[in-house]
Each structure stands twice: as C-alpha cells, then as structure tokens.
Amino acid sequence: MPGLFKLREIPPTAGMSLYLSDFFSTNTNLERGLEIYFDKKTKIRLLSSGTAALIVILNALKKLSPQKDEVIIPAFTCPLVAIACNQAGLKIRLCDFEKESDQLDINLLNEIINDKTLCVIPTHLGFYPQKMQEILSLAKSKNIFVVEDAAQALGSTINQEKTGLLGDVGFFSLTAGKGLTIFEGGFIACANQVILDQLDQSINELASFDFFSEFLLSLKLIAYKFLYNPLALSIVYGAPLRANLKKGDEIKALDEVFSLQIPVRKVGSFRRAVGLSALKRLNEFTSEKKHHAQILISKLKELEAQGLFLVKESSVSIEGSFAYVLVRTKKEQMRDKILNSLWSQGLGVSKAFACELTAYKYLETLVPRISCPNAESLARQTITISNSKYLSESDIDEIIALIKSQIKD
Ligand SMILES: Cc1ncc(COP(=O)(O)O)c(C=O)c1O
C-alpha cells in the first residue's frame, strides 16, 4: 500500500541494540547482575513484564496491610498501571499533576490519601523523575507505601541516587523500547526485608513458567536483534503505525490495546543470559543517551521562542535517562497540528500515551470518571521526540523545520 512504507523509520524511543555475542552468553543470573548495577543492598526479582512486577508488588503490600484497598495513581500514565491495580483487587484513585507540569500535585495527593489508601504509585513519566523527596515524606506522615513506577526510568537519577530505589519498592520494565530489553520483561527492586519476604511469597503464589510463551518470546528477542534498525522498523513498526493512524485509531497505533488480565510469569534462562550480557553496556548506553539528549534539547530550544516549551526539570540534581524528550505546546490545537503532520513521517515523533486514563474507553469500569484538568492538558499538549541514536542532527533539523512550518500556518 503506497504511503505506508518509508525507507527509514526512527523508533519513538531510544531502545538498546543487542549484539550477536549477547545470544551466546551462558551466565543467566540477571537478577544478581542488576543488584551489582544498582550497587546497593537492593534485591531484584525478575518477572515477565513491568506490569507483572507491579501486580506482584500490590498483592504483597495488600497482604501487609489487609485493611487497605485503595491505590493512588497519576491520571496520565500507562494504562497497564490501572490494569495491574485492578488485577490486584484494588480500587483506583486518580491524582492530578501540578499546573503545566509533569509532577504529581502534592497538595492534591495529601487531600486524596485516606484510611483506605494502601500506596501511591508515582510514575517517572517520560524518563523525567518525580520529586520523590516530597512524595516520600508525605507518604511517611500518612503511613502509606510508595511504589515507584520506574518502568521508563532505568538510568535516571535524583541527587545521584538511582530512581526506582527511592520508595519502599520500585519496578522497571525490560520491554522493547525501554532501553535494556529482553523483549518483554520487568523487575522489582526492593531493599526492605519485610516487603521482600512478602514479595517472594506472592511470586510463589502468582508466577508460573510457560514454556510455549517463553519460546515465542525468545524468538521475538532474536528477531529484535535483527529488526531494530531504521530499515526493518519501517516495515514492522512504521507500516502498522501508519495504517492505524489512517484509520484514526491512535490507541492501536501506540500499541495500547491491552487485555485486562495480564499474565504473571517467570523468565527463562536464554532471555536472562541475553539481558545480563547487554546489561554490561547499560552505563555506556545511558551516557550516550544523555549526550544525544543534550544535542536534541539544545536544538529544540529554538522552538521555545515560537510558543513551544520543553518539559524539562531545571534542577541539575535530577537527571532523566531520556529515551525521548517531551515537548509541550501552549495550545492543544498546535500539538494536534504538529502531530498530524509529523507522527507518520518516520522521524520518531509520537505521544507518550494516547490520552489521560479517564479517556480510555476500555478502562471505563476500572478508572473513576473524575476531572483531572492538568493531566488532560499534559496528555493533549505534549509530543515526544525520540532520543534514539538513529535520530541524526539533520533529522532533528528536519523535525524543527516541519514544526516551524506548522506553527506558521
Ligand atoms: C509508566 C509505565 N508503567 C508501567 C508500564 C508497564 O511495563 P510493561 O510494558 O513492561 O508491562 C509501562 C510500559 O509502557 C510504562 O510506560
């Protein structure tokens, strides 16, 4: 079909490439490798996805505080977070963001927390860390757990402390596109022995090993090695994206049509060994991304004068791991205009998530229909620009020129 295929497709996020040698590695102790990477007393538990990790965490916390059955989540986050809360049998409460910000509204959070609140799940949205210190001290004073959603934030730091280790328990995603990947996977990071014992009990109860799905995922991981490049991505990622955008189905275009029942599984030796081998390059990959993001951000700065502003923390003590850069427009219409012309161009311009949680039809029965105006504008005024190594300086210039032409008209 004409128009669906392009010669080059920049992935929407900076995923890590795999080496052939990763597939011949025999050491399978990815958990231990991650514990060494974090350089802390933190223990790691590997599971089939970030969502599976969150389901296990919530089940464990529920057992520790059985009288509490509510969870607070950001009103703009991955739909899988809401699905995990529901699967763990918890009632969802939404927390809005600060005005024109990607930070949870602490005052609102303070108001929402009640006797039934088990935990809050701050999300390091778009790789920009949340202000954890404020969230942690509020949670402590209210006696609730903090579950850090670091699904997108492997490599981010706050005051040189790695994100994901700051709350009572954190989780990360190893799903394709998040950086380090085993195609689909996730892990829990926890240093609290009481929670850890309960996590192990929940893993025993919930997680099984499925040979067939593991075999398929191993094949997909091999395919990822060969297809994660601009030429192949134009076929396996770009063509379906453009077809779905043509149909006006943004949720499908972003691959956000999820089942409401997510499997909780263990990960097999082959994928563990590949992940551990690739993990050795994670620090190098993170610093390359930071360097690439600096170039991208400095070039994008020229758009600020044109009514666009970057969503970026000014504090130097907070560093994102930058799989993409989040750009915010002052008006929704301007964002839509930019996306209409750039989303299908193969230049790595996309959205963080399709919409705010209350706008997903299929989450209707899970998510309370309340108004969260700041989450709405965050969802409706932002675009993401890939920080992939495949995005060259001339690609960035092309994006800027296209954005400028849209703003002008
Ligand atoms: C913020 C956030 N939380 C949780 C998840 C779930 O992770 P996974 O896809 O590994 O299940 C994602 C995945 O996109 C995410 O972006």
The ligand as a Tripos MOL2 file, in Angstrom:
@<TRIPOS>MOLECULE
LIG
   16    16     1     0     0
SMALL
NO_CHARGES

@<TRIPOS>ATOM
      1 C1          4.9360    4.2410   33.0360 C.3       1 LIG1
      2 C2          4.7850    2.7830   32.7550 C.ar      1 LIG1
      3 N1          4.4350    1.9400   33.7470 N.ar      1 LIG1
      4 C3          4.2900    0.6160   33.5430 C.ar      1 LIG1
      5 C4          4.5000    0.0540   32.2950 C.ar      1 LIG1
      6 C5          4.3170   -1.4190   32.0930 C.3       1 LIG1
      7 O1          5.5230   -2.0600   31.7210 O.3       1 LIG1
      8 P1          5.4820   -3.3590   30.7850 P.3       1 LIG1
      9 O2          5.1700   -2.9030   29.3980 O.co2     1 LIG1
     10 O3          6.8520   -3.9470   30.8920 O.co2     1 LIG1
     11 O4          4.4520   -4.2570   31.3370 O.co2     1 LIG1
     12 C6          4.8500    0.8810   31.2400 C.ar      1 LIG1
     13 C7          5.0380    0.3490   29.8920 C.2       1 LIG1
     14 O5          4.9780    1.0280   28.8980 O.2       1 LIG1
     15 C8          5.0090    2.2850   31.4640 C.ar      1 LIG1
     16 O6          5.3400    3.1160   30.4700 O.3       1 LIG1
@<TRIPOS>BOND
     1     1     2 1
     2     2     3 ar
     3     2    15 ar
     4     3     4 ar
     5     4     5 ar
     6     5     6 1
     7     5    12 ar
     8     6     7 1
     9     7     8 1
    10     8     9 2
    11     8    10 1
    12     8    11 1
    13    12    13 1
    14    12    15 ar
    15    13    14 2
    16    15    16 1
@<TRIPOS>SUBSTRUCTURE
     1 LIG1         1 GROUP 0 **** ****
